[in-house]
Amino acid sequence: MDHFHIRDGQMHVEDVPLSRLAAEVGTPLYVYSRATFERHARVFREGLAGLDRPPQLAFAVKANPNLAVLGLLRREGYGADVVSGGELARALKAGMPAPDIVFSGVGKTTSELQQGLDAGIGQFNIESGEEGRELAAIAAARGQVAHCALRVNPDVDAGTHDKISTGRADTKFGVPIGHAPQLFAELSRLPGLDLRGLAVHIGSQLSELDPLEAAFAKLGDMLAKLRGAGHAITHMDLGGGLGVPYRRGETLPEPAQYGAMVARATRGWDVQLMFEPGRVIAGNAGVLLTRVIRVKRGLHNPFVIVDAAMNDLARPALYGAWHDFDAVSPTGERMLANIVGPICETGDTFATDREIDALGQDDLAVFRTAGAYGATMASSYNSRGFVAEVMVDGADYAVVAERIAPDAIADAERVPDFLR
Ligand SMILES: *Cc1c(COP(=O)(O)O)cnc(C)c1O
């Protein structure tokens, strides 16, 4: 359930009509619903209520790094899963306590490892023996101990899009699960490291629980094996990955079903479980509001040219992803159309042969389910600037990210003396 609904013939976010936001802030515009974010944060937590101990929840910042979003989730008791120094800085800026921050990622630089140690973050998820040895040396030299989990690659196919599958043996993430015993034996002896668990994340937008359950089963076997070898395992990080419905009528596993599976898969583990949900919290809490520039006659379907483009919402161009597209003021009439942005690439196509609400020049529409991997993937391609973001709270709203104009981006560029 979300808070994007038609009232008096017009789509509202909570109690704010989208036409008001278009008039006051302009388009294209990402619009988030505070109530929806909070609801999703609570539903995910409640889904895990059957576990032996309360889990540690770390929102995957890359899904939506906006400071207002992170601040909201902090108030809901969430920490952060970060994958760069920039995300770490954001999480701290949003008030996330350092012990609630997990640092993931296959290519943490030396300075990012130092940044994590400076902040005193809760856990590094190390993704290789090489990274573990480097972190150990840095921490030991500073007289610190880095709490760590070893990210393992369980070699399961998540059954999602190739570009967001991370748990097959041939991807760059984690270490092959079979290497865990040898790496634990080596790394746990190093001063500077407190290697205390395993981490796994097999991919994103998972539409079935079976691959996750298979991964968790392999993790459980490895947990027993490591304990058998005398290692103290106190933490297990089960990652994120739960999908969300992008198409009306589509059904995906609910957080409650996910929670029941996790409870089953982890029975008897006797550890602090950690989770890194991203999309399931943020996806359906945001839309991308756009205005029709004009409707162009095509050979077959008309082209509905909107003022949002692949630089604002990259998922369709990147993954062929589907976003439901709805008029803000639907008349009940429908049309068959191609929905495209103004960018000079054929890839700047949001949908082809799509039956949509009938739209004409200057009409407003939304791409739904744009709260995750939306604004954060934006670029300034075609010198279009960065789109603004708004958060609605009841009948109120606030601009939570200002539009960055093309001029401001050009201001950071320099023509060198030798070209003058
Ligand atoms: C991207 C990512 C997540 C979040 O994935 P979702 O599908 O958005 O839940 C969690 N953990 C890691 C390590 C990630 O890279």
Ligand as a Chemical Component Dictionary entry (heavy atoms), coordinates in Angstrom:
data_LIG
# 
_chem_comp.id                   LIG 
_chem_comp.type                 NON-POLYMER 
_chem_comp.pdbx_formal_charge   0 
_chem_comp.three_letter_code    LIG 
# 
loop_
_chem_comp_atom.comp_id 
_chem_comp_atom.atom_id 
_chem_comp_atom.alt_atom_id 
_chem_comp_atom.type_symbol 
_chem_comp_atom.charge 
_chem_comp_atom.model_Cartn_x 
_chem_comp_atom.model_Cartn_y 
_chem_comp_atom.model_Cartn_z 
_chem_comp_atom.pdbx_ordinal 
LIG C1 C1 C 0 22.405 -2.991 -3.404 1  
LIG C2 C2 C 0 22.719 -3.717 -2.142 2  
LIG C3 C3 C 0 21.707 -3.929 -1.200 3  
LIG C4 C4 C 0 20.286 -3.514 -1.385 4  
LIG O1 O1 O 0 19.628 -4.223 -2.387 5  
LIG P1 P1 P 0 18.055 -4.070 -2.578 6  
LIG O2 O2 O 0 17.751 -4.954 -3.694 7  
LIG O3 O3 O 0 17.800 -2.633 -2.899 8  
LIG O4 O4 O 0 17.395 -4.467 -1.313 9  
LIG C5 C5 C 0 22.074 -4.566 -0.018 10 
LIG N1 N1 N 0 23.340 -4.970 0.209  11 
LIG C6 C6 C 0 24.323 -4.776 -0.688 12 
LIG C7 C7 C 0 25.685 -5.243 -0.370 13 
LIG C8 C8 C 0 24.044 -4.139 -1.885 14 
LIG O5 O5 O 0 25.028 -3.963 -2.777 15 
# 
loop_
_chem_comp_bond.comp_id 
_chem_comp_bond.atom_id_1 
_chem_comp_bond.atom_id_2 
_chem_comp_bond.value_order 
_chem_comp_bond.pdbx_ordinal 
LIG C1 C2 SING 1  
LIG C2 C3 SING 2  
LIG C2 C8 DOUB 3  
LIG C3 C4 SING 4  
LIG C3 C5 DOUB 5  
LIG C4 O1 SING 6  
LIG O1 P1 SING 7  
LIG P1 O2 DOUB 8  
LIG P1 O3 SING 9  
LIG P1 O4 SING 10 
LIG C5 N1 SING 11 
LIG N1 C6 DOUB 12 
LIG C6 C7 SING 13 
LIG C6 C8 SING 14 
LIG C8 O5 SING 15 
# 
